[in-house]
Amino acid sequence: MATDKLVMAVIRVARPSFLNNHDKAAFVVHATFLSFGYLLTATSPQALFDDVLSHPSTEEVSVENWNQLDQEYVFVYVNPKKVSIKVLVKCLVMNEKLLIDALKEWSFDPAHLEICVRDYIIANEKSNYSEQLKNLEQLVRRLNQDILAKLANCFFGQPRNGLPGLESVPDHRSTGLDPQLHHSGKRDSLFLFILLMMLLNDHGLFKLPAALLALAITVGFQRWGRQEQRTEEKRREDRALWASKLGIRVLTLFEGPN
């Protein structure tokens, strides 16, 4: 978790030049990501390219030209522990507010936070950064809770075996446990989801063979049917076991002690 002391240390090391109060607030956002452990891989204007999240480069870049855009700040980060997942952060100026949105690659739910700049920024041009910021601890706490924590808990996490969403499925080869029913169902659902996304994004008007999609749906329903059958068999076994135990207890009551 980022702390106000770490954020201030990052700011002092970077020694950024501010053009206005919104610059100060936006750089606090950037410094919070760095102190959390993220690496900067692009900033404005390079961060505005359409393929910025899908670009394979994970090389760290300097923060130079970060405030060149008008009324907007854009950063792209990568977590060194999860280098395959990038995060796009945009800060938009809206009157006295700064609207902060962060979108994690493979996610459809951006983290959002709105702050009033005057609540955290002191309007002066002093060289001491601590005298240009106020309530830094509160701001960093809000960024931790509303941005960084949500990014960590978004729907798609770190991919397993190159596919998003499988991070909660255990590797049974390493655990030695038999696969559970709900695991196979999740894999089937994910497979169908990927095929449907391919179909929807096929700009060649459904070049994906219909037979492949039909096969995937058929396999999915077959596995679902087998899963339901096994579940019902397990319920019958449990009911029979319960009835057997209940019968033994009733006989015991009637027979009484020997």
Backbone as CSV, one residue per row, in Angstrom:
resi,resn,N_x,N_y,N_z,CA_x,CA_y,CA_z,C_x,C_y,C_z
1,MET,0.836,-1.200,0.000,0.000,0.000,0.000,0.869,1.247,0.000
2,ALA,0.472,2.211,-0.823,1.206,3.478,-0.875,0.918,4.296,0.379
3,THR,1.916,5.042,0.828,1.761,5.919,1.977,2.123,7.333,1.568
4,ASP,1.655,8.299,2.357,1.943,9.701,2.033,3.440,9.994,2.084
5,LYS,4.176,9.316,2.976,5.622,9.536,3.072,6.338,9.020,1.829
6,LEU,5.933,7.846,1.347,6.527,7.315,0.126,6.192,8.192,-1.077
7,VAL,4.956,8.660,-1.144,4.541,9.520,-2.252,5.342,10.814,-2.258
8,MET,5.535,11.417,-1.094,6.312,12.651,-1.010,7.771,12.396,-1.395
9,ALA,8.303,11.247,-1.016,9.680,10.917,-1.384,9.818,10.784,-2.896
10,VAL,8.831,10.161,-3.558,8.860,10.028,-5.013,8.820,11.401,-5.670
11,ILE,7.984,12.283,-5.159,7.871,13.638,-5.725,9.181,14.385,-5.586
12,ARG,9.815,14.276,-4.446,11.072,14.999,-4.219,12.189,14.468,-5.105
13,VAL,12.202,13.163,-5.342,13.228,12.591,-6.208,12.993,13.028,-7.655
14,ALA,11.742,13.027,-8.096,11.428,13.391,-9.477,11.586,14.884,-9.740
15,ARG,11.357,15.718,-8.716,11.447,17.167,-8.820,10.715,17.697,-10.066
16,PRO,9.383,17.455,-10.151,8.628,17.910,-11.326,8.400,19.423,-11.298
17,SER,8.197,19.991,-12.471,7.827,21.403,-12.595,6.322,21.478,-12.841
18,PHE,5.640,22.296,-12.047,4.195,22.418,-12.149,3.811,23.710,-12.852
19,LEU,2.850,23.602,-13.771,2.333,24.780,-14.457,1.105,25.352,-13.766
20,ASN,0.408,24.512,-13.021,-0.809,24.955,-12.334,-1.124,23.979,-11.205
21,ASN,-2.217,24.222,-10.503,-2.589,23.375,-9.371,-3.026,21.980,-9.801
22,HIS,-3.632,21.880,-10.986,-4.037,20.559,-11.457,-2.819,19.677,-11.736
23,ASP,-1.720,20.302,-12.166,-0.478,19.539,-12.346,-0.055,18.866,-11.049
24,LYS,-0.169,19.600,-9.975,0.254,19.069,-8.672,-0.579,17.856,-8.276
25,ALA,-1.892,17.966,-8.451,-2.775,16.853,-8.082,-2.526,15.643,-8.966
26,ALA,-2.345,15.873,-10.269,-2.110,14.759,-11.187,-0.790,14.061,-10.879
27,PHE,0.220,14.830,-10.484,1.501,14.192,-10.189,1.434,13.396,-8.891
28,VAL,0.579,13.785,-7.975,0.375,12.976,-6.772,-0.201,11.615,-7.161
29,VAL,-1.126,11.605,-8.120,-1.672,10.337,-8.612,-0.551,9.478,-9.182
30,HIS,0.274,10.070,-10.020,1.403,9.336,-10.616,2.359,8.822,-9.542
31,ALA,2.708,9.666,-8.593,3.638,9.264,-7.542,3.062,8.147,-6.677
32,THR,1.735,8.132,-6.510,1.099,7.070,-5.731,1.251,5.729,-6.430
33,PHE,1.081,5.713,-7.750,1.265,4.464,-8.504,2.715,3.982,-8.410
34,LEU,3.662,4.912,-8.526,5.068,4.512,-8.441,5.409,3.957,-7.058
35,SER,4.919,4.611,-6.022,5.228,4.156,-4.663,4.543,2.827,-4.352
36,PHE,3.483,2.512,-5.078,2.804,1.225,-4.909,3.583,0.096,-5.583
37,GLY,4.479,0.458,-6.518,5.299,-0.550,-7.186,5.137,-0.608,-8.687
38,TYR,4.246,0.208,-9.240,4.055,0.214,-10.688,5.229,0.902,-11.383
39,LEU,5.455,0.507,-12.655,6.468,1.129,-13.493,5.775,1.888,-14.622
40,LEU,6.260,3.073,-14.918,5.695,3.888,-15.984,6.242,3.417,-17.334
41,THR,5.345,3.060,-18.254,5.774,2.603,-19.580,5.407,3.594,-20.683
42,ALA,4.534,4.550,-20.407,4.178,5.581,-21.394,3.454,6.711,-20.683
43,THR,3.621,7.913,-21.200,2.883,9.065,-20.701,2.563,9.961,-21.885
44,SER,1.713,10.961,-21.629,1.245,11.792,-22.735,2.431,12.477,-23.417
45,PRO,2.348,12.604,-24.769,1.246,12.183,-25.667,1.341,10.745,-26.160
46,GLN,2.457,10.035,-25.899,2.598,8.658,-26.377,1.527,7.734,-25.792
47,ALA,1.014,8.074,-24.630,0.023,7.216,-23.975,-1.348,7.291,-24.621
48,LEU,-1.520,8.159,-25.625,-2.812,8.305,-26.289,-2.984,7.372,-27.477
49,PHE,-1.961,6.609,-27.839,-2.074,5.698,-28.971,-3.122,4.622,-28.689
50,ASP,-3.807,4.186,-29.733,-4.890,3.208,-29.574,-4.396,1.874,-29.035
51,ASP,-3.175,1.489,-29.386,-2.653,0.181,-28.979,-1.761,0.264,-27.746
52,VAL,-1.952,1.302,-26.950,-1.026,1.517,-25.837,-1.097,0.377,-24.813
53,LEU,-2.280,-0.215,-24.612,-2.400,-1.317,-23.658,-1.946,-2.647,-24.256
54,SER,-2.135,-2.806,-25.542,-1.755,-4.064,-26.186,-0.320,-4.066,-26.697
55,HIS,0.349,-2.932,-26.619,1.735,-2.860,-27.095,2.618,-3.754,-26.231
56,PRO,3.466,-4.569,-26.841,4.236,-5.553,-26.062,5.325,-4.954,-25.187
57,SER,5.737,-3.731,-25.440,6.853,-3.157,-24.690,6.461,-2.899,-23.236
58,THR,7.357,-3.317,-22.345,7.176,-3.040,-20.918,8.373,-2.259,-20.368
59,GLU,9.090,-1.598,-21.257,10.253,-0.828,-20.855,9.826,0.410,-20.056
60,GLU,10.543,0.685,-18.977,10.242,1.853,-18.159,10.731,3.121,-18.862
61,VAL,9.916,4.176,-18.816,10.254,5.446,-19.469,10.271,6.558,-18.427
62,SER,10.827,7.698,-18.815,10.853,8.853,-17.917,9.497,9.556,-17.947
63,VAL,9.277,10.437,-17.001,8.011,11.141,-16.895,8.031,12.446,-17.697
64,GLU,9.031,12.623,-18.525,9.163,13.842,-19.317,7.930,14.049,-20.206
65,ASN,7.502,15.295,-20.317,6.349,15.707,-21.134,5.015,15.223,-20.572
66,TRP,4.979,14.850,-19.319,3.767,14.301,-18.729,2.618,15.311,-18.687
67,ASN,2.924,16.630,-18.646,1.873,17.645,-18.547,1.774,18.509,-19.806
68,GLN,2.079,17.930,-20.962,2.010,18.675,-22.213,0.592,18.792,-22.761
69,LEU,-0.281,17.874,-22.418,-1.644,17.914,-22.933,-2.450,18.998,-22.231
70,ASP,-3.500,19.441,-22.888,-4.353,20.490,-22.342,-5.512,19.867,-21.557
71,GLN,-5.559,20.148,-20.268,-6.654,19.706,-19.407,-6.750,18.180,-19.276
72,GLU,-5.647,17.493,-19.508,-5.680,16.034,-19.434,-4.282,15.498,-19.146
73,TYR,-4.238,14.416,-18.364,-2.980,13.741,-18.039,-3.202,12.240,-18.273
74,VAL,-2.261,11.601,-18.947,-2.418,10.187,-19.276,-1.132,9.443,-18.913
75,PHE,-1.287,8.322,-18.226,-0.154,7.489,-17.839,-0.493,6.027,-18.125
76,VAL,0.521,5.254,-18.486,0.363,3.809,-18.643,1.409,3.137,-17.764
77,TYR,0.953,2.177,-16.966,1.841,1.507,-16.012,1.807,-0.002,-16.235
78,VAL,2.814,-0.643,-15.700,2.842,-2.095,-15.637,3.333,-2.476,-14.250
79,ASN,2.733,-3.518,-13.710,3.164,-4.023,-12.411,4.299,-5.012,-12.635
80,PRO,5.478,-4.789,-12.053,6.605,-5.703,-12.303,6.330,-7.131,-11.893
81,LYS,5.372,-7.355,-10.992,5.032,-8.713,-10.584,4.054,-9.366,-11.555
82,LYS,3.377,-8.534,-12.355,2.405,-9.039,-13.333,2.612,-8.267,-14.629
83,VAL,3.728,-8.490,-15.285,4.127,-7.656,-16.414,3.221,-7.814,-17.618
84,SER,2.383,-8.845,-17.638,1.496,-9.036,-18.784,0.241,-8.174,-18.690
85,ILE,0.037,-7.495,-17.567,-1.154,-6.673,-17.370,-0.743,-5.210,-17.244
86,LYS,-1.291,-4.367,-18.117,-1.014,-2.932,-18.068,-2.217,-2.178,-17.512
87,VAL,-1.960,-0.968,-17.049,-3.005,-0.116,-16.487,-2.927,1.250,-17.142
88,LEU,-4.057,1.723,-17.651,-4.153,3.044,-18.252,-4.831,3.987,-17.268
89,VAL,-4.178,5.103,-16.962,-4.706,6.082,-16.009,-4.886,7.416,-16.722
90,LYS,-6.100,7.959,-16.631,-6.391,9.266,-17.212,-6.929,10.199,-16.135
91,CYS,-6.403,11.403,-16.124,-6.864,12.443,-15.201,-7.396,13.597,-16.040
92,LEU,-8.670,13.894,-15.902,-9.319,14.928,-16.705,-9.687,16.112,-15.818
93,VAL,-9.316,17.299,-16.274,-9.624,18.521,-15.528,-11.061,18.942,-15.817
94,MET,-11.825,19.180,-14.746,-13.203,19.632,-14.875,-13.442,20.722,-13.843
95,ASN,-13.268,21.975,-14.294,-13.345,23.130,-13.388,-12.320,22.971,-12.265
96,GLU,-12.773,22.893,-11.024,-11.850,22.757,-9.896,-11.630,21.300,-9.503
97,LYS,-12.179,20.387,-10.281,-12.062,18.968,-9.962,-11.071,18.282,-10.882
98,LEU,-10.590,17.151,-10.413,-9.774,16.256,-11.225,-10.473,14.898,-11.236
99,LEU,-10.893,14.463,-12.429,-11.575,13.182,-12.578,-10.543,12.123,-12.938
100,ILE,-10.399,11.130,-12.085,-9.365,10.115,-12.235,-10.012,8.783,-12.607
101,ASP,-9.582,8.212,-13.738,-10.072,6.906,-14.172,-8.882,6.004,-14.469
102,ALA,-8.967,4.773,-13.998,-7.895,3.794,-14.220,-8.516,2.514,-14.754
103,LEU,-8.016,2.040,-15.882,-8.548,0.837,-16.520,-7.445,-0.197,-16.647
104,LYS,-7.710,-1.362,-16.118,-6.764,-2.461,-16.183,-7.004,-3.279,-17.450
105,GLU,-5.935,-3.673,-18.106,-6.063,-4.502,-19.300,-6.839,-5.776,-18.972
106,TRP,-7.713,-6.188,-19.883,-8.617,-7.324,-19.747,-9.804,-7.024,-18.842
107,SER,-9.930,-5.785,-18.377,-11.056,-5.436,-17.522,-12.000,-4.509,-18.278
108,PHE,-13.290,-4.554,-17.896,-14.291,-3.687,-18.503,-14.866,-2.712,-17.480
109,ASP,-14.303,-2.677,-16.305,-14.847,-1.852,-15.222,-13.755,-0.927,-14.692
110,PRO,-13.685,0.316,-15.171,-12.620,1.219,-14.707,-12.840,1.674,-13.272
111,ALA,-11.755,1.882,-12.567,-11.817,2.485,-11.234,-11.930,3.998,-11.404
112,HIS,-12.747,4.637,-10.584,-13.022,6.066,-10.769,-12.959,6.795,-9.429
113,LEU,-12.411,8.000,-9.486,-12.340,8.854,-8.301,-12.366,10.313,-8.741
114,GLU,-13.162,11.128,-8.043,-13.211,12.562,-8.291,-12.695,13.283,-7.049
115,ILE,-11.795,14.217,-7.259,-11.276,14.996,-6.135,-11.402,16.484,-6.441
116,CYS,-11.597,17.249,-5.404,-11.583,18.705,-5.522,-10.150,19.162,-5.270
117,VAL,-9.561,19.784,-6.272,-8.131,20.100,-6.221,-7.803,21.012,-5.042
118,ARG,-8.644,21.974,-4.757,-8.331,22.928,-3.687,-8.319,22.282,-2.309
119,ASP,-8.886,21.062,-2.180,-8.851,20.365,-0.894,-7.466,19.798,-0.585
120,TYR,-6.612,19.693,-1.612,-5.324,19.033,-1.423,-4.133,19.852,-1.925
121,ILE,-4.394,20.956,-2.584,-3.327,21.737,-3.194,-3.285,23.136,-2.596
122,ILE,-2.076,23.609,-2.328,-1.872,24.987,-1.851,-1.357,25.810,-3.030
123,ALA,-2.069,26.880,-3.332,-1.724,27.712,-4.494,-0.538,28.609,-4.173
124,ASN,0.653,28.105,-4.417,1.865,28.918,-4.287,2.952,28.319,-5.172
125,GLU,4.038,29.000,-5.322,5.128,28.551,-6.187,6.401,28.297,-5.392
126,LYS,6.251,27.886,-4.156,7.411,27.610,-3.324,8.131,26.363,-3.818
127,SER,9.426,26.325,-3.601,10.242,25.204,-4.063,10.077,23.976,-3.180
128,ASN,9.610,24.157,-1.953,9.407,23.033,-1.046,8.080,22.359,-1.381
129,TYR,8.132,21.111,-1.820,6.915,20.432,-2.265,5.920,20.230,-1.130
130,SER,6.401,20.039,0.074,5.485,19.839,1.193,4.651,21.079,1.469
131,GLU,5.121,22.244,1.032,4.364,23.479,1.226,3.409,23.762,0.066
132,GLN,3.417,22.894,-0.941,2.494,23.045,-2.054,1.329,22.067,-1.973
133,LEU,1.425,21.121,-1.036,0.392,20.100,-0.880,-0.153,20.116,0.538
134,LYS,-1.402,19.723,0.691,-2.014,19.588,2.016,-2.922,18.358,2.008
135,ASN,-3.184,17.856,3.190,-4.039,16.661,3.338,-3.554,15.508,2.438
136,LEU,-2.243,15.375,2.302,-1.689,14.355,1.415,-2.037,12.951,1.902
137,GLU,-2.026,12.743,3.195,-2.350,11.415,3.727,-3.773,11.007,3.348
138,GLN,-4.706,11.946,3.428,-6.089,11.649,3.064,-6.231,11.342,1.570
139,LEU,-5.542,12.115,0.741,-5.613,11.889,-0.699,-5.029,10.535,-1.079
140,VAL,-3.897,10.192,-0.516,-3.276,8.900,-0.818,-4.167,7.753,-0.337
141,ARG,-4.814,7.927,0.814,-5.724,6.893,1.306,-6.894,6.691,0.343
142,ARG,-7.434,7.777,-0.196,-8.534,7.665,-1.158,-8.076,6.979,-2.445
143,LEU,-6.876,7.285,-2.888,-6.339,6.631,-4.085,-6.128,5.144,-3.839
144,ASN,-5.663,4.800,-2.657,-5.488,3.387,-2.309,-6.820,2.644,-2.336
145,GLN,-7.846,3.239,-1.741,-9.130,2.567,-1.582,-9.932,2.530,-2.887
146,ASP,-10.000,3.654,-3.595,-10.902,3.760,-4.745,-10.245,3.415,-6.076
147,ILE,-8.925,3.455,-6.151,-8.243,3.177,-7.414,-7.413,1.897,-7.323
148,LEU,-6.395,1.891,-6.492,-5.469,0.756,-6.452,-6.144,-0.531,-5.970
149,ALA,-6.987,-0.420,-4.940,-7.661,-1.615,-4.429,-8.633,-2.179,-5.455
150,LYS,-9.329,-1.307,-6.166,-10.284,-1.791,-7.167,-9.556,-2.433,-8.346
151,LEU,-8.413,-1.876,-8.720,-7.634,-2.491,-9.800,-7.190,-3.896,-9.412
152,ALA,-6.841,-4.064,-8.143,-6.378,-5.372,-7.679,-7.506,-6.394,-7.629
153,ASN,-8.756,-5.916,-7.491,-9.891,-6.822,-7.329,-10.834,-6.813,-8.517
154,CYS,-10.388,-6.297,-9.667,-11.270,-6.236,-10.827,-11.547,-7.629,-11.359
155,PHE,-12.537,-7.766,-12.259,-13.042,-9.065,-12.716,-11.959,-9.942,-13.313
156,PHE,-11.174,-9.390,-14.199,-10.096,-10.177,-14.793,-8.793,-9.868,-14.083
157,GLY,-8.174,-10.882,-13.527,-6.905,-10.677,-12.846,-5.758,-11.178,-13.686
158,GLN,-4.696,-11.559,-13.028,-3.521,-12.064,-13.730,-3.871,-13.343,-14.474
159,PRO,-3.586,-13.418,-15.790,-3.953,-14.618,-16.541,-3.167,-15.841,-16.081
160,ARG,-3.806,-16.964,-16.147,-3.130,-18.251,-15.922,-3.084,-18.962,-17.258
161,ASN,-1.897,-19.417,-17.650,-1.699,-20.090,-18.928,-2.125,-19.224,-20.106
162,GLY,-1.992,-17.902,-19.964,-2.267,-17.018,-21.081,-3.715,-16.635,-21.238
163,LEU,-4.622,-17.113,-20.380,-6.028,-16.783,-20.501,-6.485,-16.021,-19.277
164,PRO,-7.253,-14.914,-19.459,-7.721,-14.148,-18.321,-8.826,-14.879,-17.587
165,GLY,-8.906,-14.646,-16.285,-10.015,-15.158,-15.513,-9.800,-16.526,-14.908
166,LEU,-8.641,-17.171,-15.146,-8.399,-18.503,-14.623,-7.548,-18.491,-13.367
167,GLU,-7.351,-17.290,-12.783,-6.444,-17.215,-11.645,-6.981,-17.932,-10.415
168,SER,-8.321,-18.141,-10.330,-8.885,-18.812,-9.169,-9.011,-20.310,-9.368
169,VAL,-8.638,-20.841,-10.535,-8.730,-22.273,-10.798,-7.421,-22.933,-10.406
170,PRO,-7.410,-23.815,-9.402,-6.152,-24.418,-8.949,-5.598,-25.393,-9.962
171,ASP,-4.301,-25.561,-9.944,-3.624,-26.521,-10.799,-3.645,-27.863,-10.079
172,HIS,-4.504,-28.801,-10.499,-4.683,-30.068,-9.795,-3.481,-30.983,-9.936
173,ARG,-2.630,-30.720,-10.959,-1.425,-31.531,-11.083,-0.462,-31.256,-9.938
174,SER,-0.468,-30.016,-9.426,0.432,-29.674,-8.334,-0.184,-29.925,-6.971
175,THR,-1.544,-29.825,-6.859,-2.183,-30.002,-5.559,-2.429,-31.459,-5.239
176,GLY,-2.547,-32.310,-6.292,-2.844,-33.716,-6.052,-4.305,-33.982,-5.773
177,LEU,-5.162,-32.965,-5.881,-6.587,-33.122,-5.610,-7.342,-33.402,-6.895
178,ASP,-8.495,-34.097,-6.760,-9.327,-34.351,-7.937,-10.036,-33.066,-8.333
179,PRO,-10.213,-32.832,-9.631,-10.912,-31.629,-10.076,-12.336,-31.608,-9.541
180,GLN,-12.790,-30.430,-9.113,-14.149,-30.262,-8.619,-15.069,-29.908,-9.776
181,LEU,-16.356,-30.139,-9.588,-17.311,-29.934,-10.667,-17.361,-28.490,-11.122
182,HIS,-17.327,-27.553,-10.176,-17.488,-26.156,-10.552,-16.285,-25.638,-11.331
183,HIS,-15.135,-26.299,-11.192,-13.965,-25.849,-11.942,-14.145,-26.115,-13.433
184,SER,-14.593,-27.346,-13.778,-14.776,-27.659,-15.182,-15.850,-26.789,-15.788
185,GLY,-16.892,-26.468,-15.016,-17.933,-25.594,-15.531,-17.414,-24.214,-15.826
186,LYS,-16.515,-23.712,-14.977,-15.961,-22.380,-15.213,-15.107,-22.366,-16.472
187,ARG,-14.353,-23.438,-16.694,-13.526,-23.487,-17.897,-14.403,-23.529,-19.149
188,ASP,-15.501,-24.303,-19.102,-16.398,-24.351,-20.260,-17.002,-22.985,-20.535
189,SER,-17.458,-22.313,-19.475,-18.067,-20.996,-19.650,-17.060,-20.005,-20.218
190,LEU,-15.833,-20.091,-19.734,-14.804,-19.173,-20.226,-14.503,-19.448,-21.699
191,PHE,-14.463,-20.735,-22.085,-14.200,-21.090,-23.469,-15.287,-20.536,-24.387
192,LEU,-16.540,-20.682,-23.957,-17.640,-20.146,-24.744,-17.570,-18.635,-24.822
193,PHE,-17.212,-17.994,-23.711,-17.120,-16.535,-23.684,-16.064,-16.040,-24.680
194,ILE,-14.904,-16.732,-24.713,-13.834,-16.315,-25.628,-14.283,-16.459,-27.075
195,LEU,-14.963,-17.571,-27.385,-15.430,-17.763,-28.758,-16.456,-16.719,-29.159
196,LEU,-17.365,-16.388,-28.227,-18.367,-15.368,-28.529,-17.722,-14.009,-28.742
197,MET,-16.703,-13.683,-27.943,-16.008,-12.410,-28.118,-15.297,-12.374,-29.466
198,MET,-14.715,-13.504,-29.879,-14.088,-13.564,-31.190,-15.105,-13.329,-32.293
199,LEU,-16.305,-13.895,-32.095,-17.341,-13.743,-33.099,-17.812,-12.301,-33.192
200,LEU,-18.004,-11.657,-32.045,-18.492,-10.275,-32.033,-17.462,-9.306,-32.573
201,ASN,-16.180,-9.625,-32.413,-15.123,-8.722,-32.857,-14.596,-9.076,-34.242
202,ASP,-15.258,-10.005,-34.920,-14.808,-10.420,-36.236,-15.290,-9.402,-37.265
203,HIS,-14.403,-8.501,-37.696,-14.788,-7.457,-38.636,-14.980,-8.011,-40.053
204,GLY,-14.627,-9.239,-40.281,-14.843,-9.841,-41.585,-16.221,-10.458,-41.716
205,LEU,-17.137,-10.059,-40.834,-18.525,-10.526,-40.874,-18.600,-12.051,-40.709
206,PHE,-18.302,-12.495,-39.491,-18.508,-13.873,-39.099,-17.684,-14.866,-39.920
207,LYS,-16.376,-14.589,-39.999,-15.492,-15.550,-40.642,-15.269,-16.772,-39.756
208,LEU,-15.500,-16.625,-38.456,-15.351,-17.765,-37.553,-16.349,-18.843,-37.961
209,PRO,-15.899,-20.066,-38.248,-16.813,-21.109,-38.709,-17.954,-21.330,-37.723
210,ALA,-19.161,-21.350,-38.256,-20.330,-21.565,-37.397,-20.285,-22.943,-36.760
211,ALA,-19.692,-23.899,-37.474,-19.616,-25.258,-36.919,-18.788,-25.295,-35.648
212,LEU,-17.718,-24.479,-35.593,-16.877,-24.437,-34.396,-17.652,-23.896,-33.210
213,LEU,-18.419,-22.836,-33.434,-19.224,-22.264,-32.359,-20.292,-23.247,-31.911
214,ALA,-20.950,-23.912,-32.886,-21.979,-24.891,-32.540,-21.390,-26.046,-31.746
215,LEU,-20.182,-26.478,-32.131,-19.518,-27.562,-31.413,-19.221,-27.164,-29.974
216,ALA,-18.730,-25.920,-29.801,-18.409,-25.453,-28.451,-19.661,-25.407,-27.583
217,ILE,-20.754,-24.917,-28.146,-22.007,-24.832,-27.376,-22.514,-26.228,-27.033
218,THR,-22.429,-27.158,-27.997,-22.879,-28.531,-27.760,-22.074,-29.195,-26.650
219,VAL,-20.741,-29.044,-26.726,-19.874,-29.615,-25.685,-20.197,-29.011,-24.329
220,GLY,-20.435,-27.704,-24.319,-20.749,-27.041,-23.059,-22.013,-27.582,-22.435
221,PHE,-23.061,-27.761,-23.243,-24.320,-28.291,-22.718,-24.186,-29.743,-22.293
222,GLN,-23.404,-30.520,-23.041,-23.197,-31.914,-22.648,-22.523,-32.012,-21.292
223,ARG,-21.475,-31.191,-21.100,-20.775,-31.214,-19.809,-21.675,-30.714,-18.694
224,TRP,-22.476,-29.722,-19.000,-23.410,-29.207,-17.983,-24.409,-30.284,-17.594
225,GLY,-24.894,-31.057,-18.610,-25.834,-32.130,-18.317,-25.201,-33.209,-17.453
226,ARG,-23.951,-33.573,-17.787,-23.259,-34.586,-16.981,-23.035,-34.084,-15.554
227,GLN,-22.717,-32.795,-15.436,-22.501,-32.224,-14.105,-23.775,-32.271,-13.280
228,GLU,-24.914,-31.913,-13.916,-26.190,-31.953,-13.207,-26.541,-33.380,-12.811
229,GLN,-26.249,-34.362,-13.693,-26.532,-35.756,-13.384,-25.713,-36.222,-12.185
230,ARG,-24.404,-35.880,-12.185,-23.565,-36.267,-11.052,-24.028,-35.596,-9.768
231,THR,-24.463,-34.351,-9.869,-24.943,-33.642,-8.687,-26.187,-34.316,-8.125
232,GLU,-27.121,-34.716,-9.014,-28.349,-35.378,-8.561,-28.036,-36.725,-7.942
233,GLU,-27.086,-37.482,-8.511,-26.691,-38.762,-7.924,-26.110,-38.568,-6.532
234,LYS,-25.323,-37.510,-6.364,-24.750,-37.228,-5.050,-25.847,-36.904,-4.050
235,ARG,-26.883,-36.146,-4.502,-27.995,-35.839,-3.596,-28.717,-37.113,-3.164
236,ARG,-28.946,-38.030,-4.106,-29.638,-39.282,-3.757,-28.813,-40.105,-2.763
237,GLU,-27.504,-40.156,-2.980,-26.647,-40.881,-2.043,-26.709,-40.268,-0.648
238,ASP,-26.699,-38.939,-0.584,-26.757,-38.275,0.712,-28.092,-38.545,1.402
239,ARG,-29.206,-38.519,0.608,-30.509,-38.783,1.213,-30.602,-40.216,1.724
240,ALA,-30.043,-41.174,0.946,-30.079,-42.571,1.369,-29.263,-42.776,2.636
241,LEU,-28.081,-42.129,2.703,-27.246,-42.239,3.884,-27.942,-41.639,5.102
242,TRP,-28.601,-40.502,4.883,-29.315,-39.843,5.994,-30.448,-40.719,6.485
243,ALA,-31.209,-41.317,5.533,-32.328,-42.178,5.913,-31.827,-43.409,6.670
244,SER,-30.688,-43.946,6.222,-30.126,-45.121,6.894,-29.741,-44.792,8.325
245,LYS,-29.085,-43.664,8.519,-28.685,-43.276,9.877,-29.903,-43.009,10.748
246,LEU,-30.930,-42.376,10.140,-32.146,-42.090,10.909,-32.829,-43.380,11.320
247,GLY,-32.855,-44.396,10.397,-33.480,-45.670,10.739,-32.759,-46.368,11.866
248,ILE,-31.435,-46.314,11.860,-30.656,-46.941,12.924,-30.964,-46.283,14.256
249,ARG,-31.067,-44.944,14.257,-31.365,-44.229,15.503,-32.766,-44.590,16.014
250,VAL,-33.750,-44.727,15.111,-35.107,-45.083,15.538,-35.135,-46.476,16.143
251,LEU,-34.456,-47.440,15.476,-34.406,-48.808,16.017,-33.754,-48.836,17.381
252,THR,-32.714,-48.040,17.558,-32.019,-47.964,18.841,-32.944,-47.487,19.944
253,LEU,-33.782,-46.510,19.609,-34.711,-45.955,20.595,-35.738,-47.002,21.019
254,PHE,-36.245,-47.798,20.019,-37.257,-48.775,20.341,-36.683,-49.978,21.084
255,GLU,-35.473,-50.378,20.726,-34.874,-51.541,21.357,-34.492,-51.236,22.792
256,GLY,-34.033,-49.999,23.043,-33.597,-49.635,24.374,-32.277,-50.248,24.704
257,PRO,-31.803,-50.037,25.933,-30.510,-50.584,26.339,-30.580,-52.095,26.498
258,ASN,-29.483,-52.789,26.245,-29.458,-54.259,26.388,-29.526,-54.644,27.868
